[in-house]
Amino acid sequence: MNTIYIRTLKRAEHTVFCVSDGQKYYYDTQFNRRIPFSSGQQVKRSIIDSICDELDEIPSPTTFLFDVTKQKELKEGEVYGTCDPTYVDQLFGGWMKAAKGGKERTLKRRSPLSISAMRGLHPLLAGLNNENASFDRSDRPNNTVIVRDSDGNELSEDEITEFLLGKDRSLSRKWIPENSRASGLFVSDIAIDLRRLFCVSTSSLEPEMTQETIDKLKENNWTPSENVFGECLVAPKELREKWAKGLAKAIVDWKITSNQSRTFSLMDTLAIAISDNANLLGGSIRAKLSEEDSNKAEPIIDETLNGVDTFITLQAGGYIQTKGEKADALEKAEQKIYKLIMSFDYEGKIK
C-alpha cells in the first residue's frame, strides 16, 4: 500500500469557515442551492497548524521580499519558504522557491498530503442562512463620536446636534446586514502518499533542496535511499515515530482555525473512514436521495464495506441511522492512521 485515503465527516452549526461576502459558497446546478465550502488550502493550513500544536513545534519562518521602485514606492516581491524538511510544516506541507530573474534553480517539493475542499456531504444536507447583525454600544455614556464634514474637518458637538435634527439616526450603533452562516454535514478527503511522506528527493535535475540543506540532513542522520521517484533522503526512525503521531492526531482533531472569532462551532467529527481504495472510500460515507421525496437526502455511513475501516463517534447517532457508535472512535482512528503510516518501509529500495 502506497497511499492512505481518509474521509472525514463533520457537522457545522451556524458558523463561518471561509469568509467572502460572509461565507464562500459554490452553486449546485442540479439542486439549485448555494453550498458553503472551505478550500483545500484552508483545510491543509488547519491540519498543519494542528500538527505544530500537537508536537509543540514552531512553524518554519517565511521570507517576504519587497522591491523599491524608481518612484520610491514599495512593491511586493516573492515569498519564500525555508525549503528545509527539518521543519515539520515544510516536510508535510511542501514548498516552492522560484527566484526572480531565473538566476537560481527553482526548488520545489510536492506535498505528500493531497487534501480536498471541505464541502457538503450532499447539496441537500448543507446550506447557508443569512442574518442581520449589529454592533451596538448605545448603552455606554463614554463613547467618542467624531463626525467630519466633506473637507475632513471635525464637527463640534453643537454642529452634530444641529445636523441630526429631523433625522432618526444613532451614532453608537452599526448595522451589519446579510451575514451568511453555514450549517450541515460536510466531508473532506485526504490522500497520504507514503512514498513521499518522510522522503525528500536529492535529484539535481528537479531539485527540492540546496546542497547545503542536503549536507545538513545527512549530518542529522537522514538516510540515503532510493524510491520510485529516484534518489532521496529518509528521515530518521525516531523522527518518523514522533511526527507520525502528530500527523495522525491532527488528521483526526483538526478544526478550521481562521475566521472563527464571531461564529465558533465545535465542528465535531461524526465519522472517519480509512482505506487504500479511493473508490470504496467514496461509498463508505455518502448520501442517498429519499425514495419518498426527491428533495430530501439521507446521510449514510456504511459499516460493512470490505477494505474500509470506519470509526463512528457517539454524536453521529443524532443525525445518521447507525449502530456502530463508539466513545473511543477517534482514538481508534488515530491509532489506525499511525499504524498504517509506520508500517511502510521507508528505508527500502524501489517500491
C-alpha positions as semicolon CSV with decimal commas, in nm:
position;residue;x (nm);y (nm);z (nm)
1;M;0,000;0,000;0,000
2;N;0,149;0,331;-0,114
3;T;-0,142;0,565;-0,040
4;I;-0,377;0,605;0,255
5;Y;-0,717;0,758;0,178
6;I;-0,914;0,918;0,460
7;R;-1,265;1,068;0,454
8;T;-1,383;1,279;0,747
9;L;-1,747;1,368;0,815
10;K;-1,808;1,679;1,025
11;R;-2,113;1,871;1,138
12;A;-2,103;2,250;1,138
13;E;-2,362;2,465;1,311
14;H;-2,432;2,828;1,221
15;T;-2,071;2,917;1,154
16;V;-1,832;3,076;0,908
17;F;-1,527;2,887;0,786
18;C;-1,420;3,072;0,473
19;V;-1,506;3,440;0,450
20;S;-1,607;3,606;0,125
21;D;-1,921;3,820;0,144
22;G;-1,997;3,641;0,469
23;Q;-1,919;3,284;0,365
24;K;-1,771;3,137;0,047
25;Y;-2,003;2,913;-0,148
26;Y;-2,045;2,743;-0,483
27;Y;-2,368;2,694;-0,674
28;D;-2,503;2,343;-0,732
29;T;-2,686;2,344;-1,065
30;Q;-2,872;2,015;-1,012
31;F;-3,035;2,113;-0,685
32;N;-3,026;2,492;-0,734
33;R;-2,863;2,559;-0,399
34;R;-2,570;2,758;-0,266
35;I;-2,332;2,524;-0,087
36;P;-2,076;2,662;0,160
37;F;-1,724;2,523;0,148
38;S;-1,378;2,555;0,296
39;S;-1,096;2,541;0,042
40;G;-0,844;2,258;0,043
41;Q;-0,575;2,515;0,118
42;Q;-0,758;2,628;0,431
43;V;-0,812;2,270;0,546
44;K;-0,443;2,195;0,483
45;R;-0,340;2,503;0,682
46;S;-0,564;2,393;0,970
47;I;-0,412;2,044;0,969
48;I;-0,055;2,177;0,955
49;D;-0,131;2,416;1,243
50;S;-0,272;2,124;1,443
51;I;0,044;1,920;1,380
52;C;0,266;2,203;1,506
53;D;0,045;2,249;1,813
54;E;0,044;1,877;1,892
55;L;0,422;1,845;1,854
56;D;0,488;2,182;2,019
57;E;0,693;2,280;1,712
58;I;0,740;2,635;1,586
59;P;0,641;2,659;1,217
60;S;0,913;2,746;0,969
61;P;0,992;3,115;0,906
62;T;0,886;3,278;0,582
63;T;1,092;3,530;0,382
64;F;0,899;3,821;0,229
65;L;1,078;4,016;-0,046
66;F;0,996;4,374;-0,149
67;D;1,133;4,600;-0,421
68;V;1,164;4,978;-0,412
69;T;1,056;5,126;-0,746
70;K;1,206;5,430;-0,919
71;Q;0,909;5,627;-0,784
72;K;1,023;5,535;-0,431
73;E;0,722;5,309;-0,378
74;L;0,733;4,969;-0,211
75;K;0,634;4,685;-0,443
76;E;0,561;4,333;-0,323
77;G;0,802;4,069;-0,446
78;E;0,842;3,695;-0,392
79;V;0,756;3,495;-0,081
80;Y;0,992;3,211;0,010
81;G;0,962;2,918;0,245
82;T;1,271;2,770;0,407
83;C;1,277;2,463;0,178
84;D;1,401;2,273;0,482
85;P;1,235;1,942;0,581
86;T;1,367;1,964;0,936
87;Y;1,059;2,182;0,990
88;V;0,752;1,959;1,017
89;D;0,527;2,205;0,833
90;Q;0,773;2,207;0,540
91;L;0,813;1,830;0,521
92;F;0,437;1,767;0,521
93;G;0,325;2,088;0,353
94;G;0,576;2,107;0,069
95;W;0,737;2,421;-0,072
96;M;0,831;2,618;-0,382
97;K;1,103;2,880;-0,422
98;A;1,127;3,047;-0,761
99;A;1,382;3,329;-0,754
100;K;1,326;3,646;-0,954
101;G;1,521;3,670;-1,278
102;G;1,580;3,298;-1,317
103;K;1,937;3,316;-1,189
104;E;1,881;3,048;-0,924
105;R;1,740;2,698;-0,960
106;T;1,375;2,666;-0,862
107;L;1,329;2,446;-0,555
108;K;1,001;2,259;-0,537
109;R;0,868;1,982;-0,315
110;R;0,525;1,840;-0,375
111;S;0,335;1,788;-0,051
112;P;0,269;1,423;0,034
113;L;-0,076;1,531;0,157
114;S;-0,341;1,581;-0,111
115;I;-0,637;1,750;0,058
116;S;-0,980;1,824;-0,085
117;A;-1,208;2,114;-0,003
118;M;-1,449;2,059;0,284
119;R;-1,787;2,064;0,112
120;G;-2,140;1,944;0,175
121;L;-2,191;1,569;0,203
122;H;-2,485;1,631;-0,030
123;P;-2,632;1,956;-0,165
124;L;-2,949;1,891;0,037
125;L;-2,757;1,827;0,359
126;A;-2,563;2,154;0,381
127;G;-2,659;2,512;0,319
128;L;-2,647;2,880;0,403
129;N;-2,871;3,104;0,606
130;N;-2,848;3,481;0,638
131;E;-2,880;3,701;0,943
132;N;-2,853;4,069;1,022
133;A;-2,608;4,168;1,294
134;S;-2,542;4,489;1,482
135;F;-2,253;4,648;1,667
136;D;-2,437;4,829;1,947
137;R;-2,263;5,040;2,213
138;S;-2,550;5,284;2,273
139;D;-2,567;5,189;2,641
140;R;-2,222;5,335;2,712
141;P;-2,204;5,703;2,807
142;N;-1,828;5,729;2,745
143;N;-1,824;5,664;2,370
144;T;-1,633;5,906;2,147
145;V;-1,822;6,015;1,835
146;I;-1,640;6,200;1,560
147;V;-1,827;6,345;1,262
148;R;-1,632;6,504;0,975
149;D;-1,756;6,734;0,703
150;S;-1,687;6,695;0,332
151;D;-1,344;6,856;0,378
152;G;-1,247;6,620;0,660
153;N;-1,291;6,881;0,933
154;E;-1,426;6,757;1,267
155;L;-1,768;6,899;1,366
156;S;-1,834;7,031;1,714
157;E;-2,094;6,874;1,943
158;D;-2,338;7,161;1,873
159;E;-2,288;7,121;1,497
160;I;-2,353;6,747;1,525
161;T;-2,671;6,810;1,725
162;E;-2,792;7,059;1,466
163;F;-2,711;6,824;1,180
164;L;-2,911;6,539;1,340
165;L;-3,229;6,748;1,381
166;G;-3,510;6,568;1,199
167;K;-3,300;6,253;1,149
168;D;-3,366;5,924;1,329
169;R;-3,008;5,807;1,346
170;S;-2,795;5,659;1,625
171;L;-2,422;5,729;1,625
172;S;-2,339;5,444;1,864
173;R;-2,476;5,158;1,654
174;K;-2,351;4,989;1,336
175;W;-2,592;4,780;1,130
176;I;-2,431;4,482;0,955
177;P;-2,680;4,328;0,709
178;E;-2,678;3,997;0,521
179;N;-2,430;3,783;0,715
180;S;-2,410;3,429;0,573
181;R;-2,371;3,132;0,806
182;A;-2,302;2,769;0,716
183;S;-2,472;2,465;0,869
184;G;-2,496;2,098;0,782
185;L;-2,291;1,785;0,718
186;F;-1,955;1,827;0,547
187;V;-1,688;1,590;0,418
188;S;-1,320;1,633;0,344
189;D;-1,085;1,380;0,183
190;I;-0,712;1,331;0,233
191;A;-0,468;1,116;0,038
192;I;-0,132;1,047;0,206
193;D;0,141;0,945;-0,038
194;L;0,363;0,730;0,184
195;R;0,641;0,724;-0,076
196;R;0,690;1,098;-0,028
197;L;0,585;1,139;0,335
198;F;0,925;1,105;0,501
199;C;1,141;1,102;0,187
200;V;1,296;1,409;0,026
201;S;1,443;1,390;-0,324
202;T;1,812;1,463;-0,379
203;S;1,780;1,484;-0,757
204;S;1,987;1,757;-0,921
205;L;1,763;1,765;-1,229
206;E;1,445;1,868;-1,042
207;P;1,592;1,989;-0,713
208;E;1,396;2,004;-0,390
209;M;1,679;2,138;-0,174
210;T;2,012;2,312;-0,191
211;Q;2,330;2,112;-0,145
212;E;2,378;2,289;0,187
213;T;2,045;2,154;0,313
214;I;2,127;1,804;0,185
215;D;2,456;1,807;0,375
216;K;2,279;1,923;0,691
217;L;2,024;1,641;0,667
218;K;2,299;1,382;0,629
219;E;2,468;1,522;0,940
220;N;2,134;1,482;1,121
221;N;2,118;1,108;1,033
222;W;1,883;1,126;0,736
223;T;1,948;0,804;0,544
224;P;2,033;0,795;0,170
225;S;1,788;0,568;-0,013
226;E;1,600;0,530;-0,338
227;N;1,232;0,502;-0,425
228;V;1,024;0,516;-0,740
229;F;1,098;0,890;-0,772
230;G;1,474;0,843;-0,758
231;E;1,745;0,903;-0,501
232;C;1,629;1,053;-0,174
233;L;1,697;1,105;0,194
234;V;1,478;0,934;0,455
235;A;1,401;1,089;0,793
236;P;1,540;0,903;1,097
237;K;1,308;0,647;1,258
238;E;1,282;0,841;1,585
239;L;1,167;1,149;1,395
240;R;0,920;0,945;1,189
241;E;0,764;0,799;1,501
242;K;0,724;1,139;1,664
243;W;0,594;1,326;1,361
244;A;0,365;1,040;1,252
245;K;0,188;1,065;1,588
246;G;0,142;1,438;1,535
247;L;0,009;1,384;1,183
248;A;-0,236;1,112;1,290
249;K;-0,362;1,327;1,577
250;A;-0,404;1,632;1,355
251;I;-0,597;1,442;1,086
252;V;-0,846;1,329;1,350
253;D;-0,871;1,651;1,553
254;W;-0,823;1,941;1,309
255;K;-1,056;2,238;1,320
256;I;-1,092;2,539;1,096
257;T;-0,866;2,780;1,281
258;S;-0,936;3,105;1,096
259;N;-1,241;3,333;1,079
260;Q;-1,393;3,176;1,390
261;S;-1,390;3,463;1,639
262;R;-1,754;3,560;1,588
263;T;-1,910;3,234;1,491
264;F;-1,745;2,947;1,674
265;S;-1,871;2,594;1,611
266;L;-1,728;2,276;1,761
267;M;-1,736;2,136;1,409
268;D;-1,724;1,794;1,571
269;T;-1,628;1,482;1,377
270;L;-1,910;1,232;1,324
271;A;-1,717;0,963;1,138
272;I;-1,383;0,881;0,979
273;A;-1,328;0,621;0,706
274;I;-0,983;0,487;0,614
275;S;-0,890;0,274;0,313
276;D;-0,626;0,212;0,048
277;N;-0,901;0,216;-0,217
278;A;-1,033;0,560;-0,313
279;N;-1,343;0,419;-0,484
280;L;-1,450;0,228;-0,174
281;L;-1,388;0,531;0,042
282;G;-1,640;0,736;-0,153
283;G;-1,911;0,480;-0,075
284;S;-1,833;0,448;0,293
285;I;-1,968;0,793;0,387
286;R;-2,227;0,911;0,138
287;A;-2,584;1,029;0,090
288;K;-2,886;0,890;-0,094
289;L;-3,194;1,063;-0,225
290;S;-3,512;0,974;-0,038
291;E;-3,743;0,741;-0,230
292;E;-4,048;0,927;-0,099
293;D;-3,925;1,282;-0,160
294;S;-3,660;1,370;-0,418
295;N;-3,598;1,698;-0,236
296;K;-3,463;1,513;0,067
297;A;-3,139;1,320;0,110
298;E;-3,039;1,070;0,374
299;P;-2,682;1,054;0,506
300;I;-2,533;0,703;0,513
301;I;-2,234;0,559;0,696
302;D;-2,169;0,211;0,557
303;E;-2,006;-0,001;0,826
304;T;-1,993;-0,323;0,622
305;L;-1,763;-0,238;0,329
306;N;-1,466;-0,472;0,298
307;G;-1,140;-0,284;0,271
308;V;-1,264;0,019;0,466
309;D;-1,220;0,085;0,838
310;T;-1,495;0,314;0,965
311;F;-1,495;0,488;1,302
312;I;-1,818;0,649;1,425
313;T;-1,849;0,886;1,719
314;L;-2,136;0,896;1,968
315;Q;-2,284;1,220;1,837
316;A;-2,324;1,073;1,487
317;G;-2,632;0,886;1,609
318;G;-2,816;1,216;1,642
319;Y;-2,804;1,276;1,266
320;I;-2,749;0,940;1,095
321;Q;-2,901;0,593;1,135
322;T;-2,610;0,387;1,262
323;K;-2,534;0,120;1,520
324;G;-2,156;0,137;1,541
325;E;-2,102;0,447;1,756
326;K;-1,810;0,420;1,997
327;A;-1,693;0,657;2,270
328;D;-1,330;0,597;2,169
329;A;-1,386;0,608;1,792
330;L;-1,148;0,896;1,728
331;E;-0,874;0,741;1,941
332;K;-0,910;0,417;1,742
333;A;-0,897;0,609;1,414
334;E;-0,582;0,789;1,526
335;Q;-0,417;0,459;1,618
336;K;-0,512;0,310;1,281
337;I;-0,366;0,600;1,085
338;Y;-0,045;0,590;1,288
339;K;-0,010;0,214;1,238
340;L;-0,056;0,243;0,862
341;I;0,199;0,524;0,839
342;M;0,461;0,340;1,043
343;S;0,415;0,005;0,866
344;F;0,552;0,145;0,539
345;D;0,912;0,051;0,452
346;Y;1,060;0,398;0,404
347;E;1,418;0,277;0,403
348;G;1,359;0,003;0,147
349;K;1,451;0,028;-0,218
350;I;1,229;0,099;-0,518
351;K;0,854;0,048;-0,445
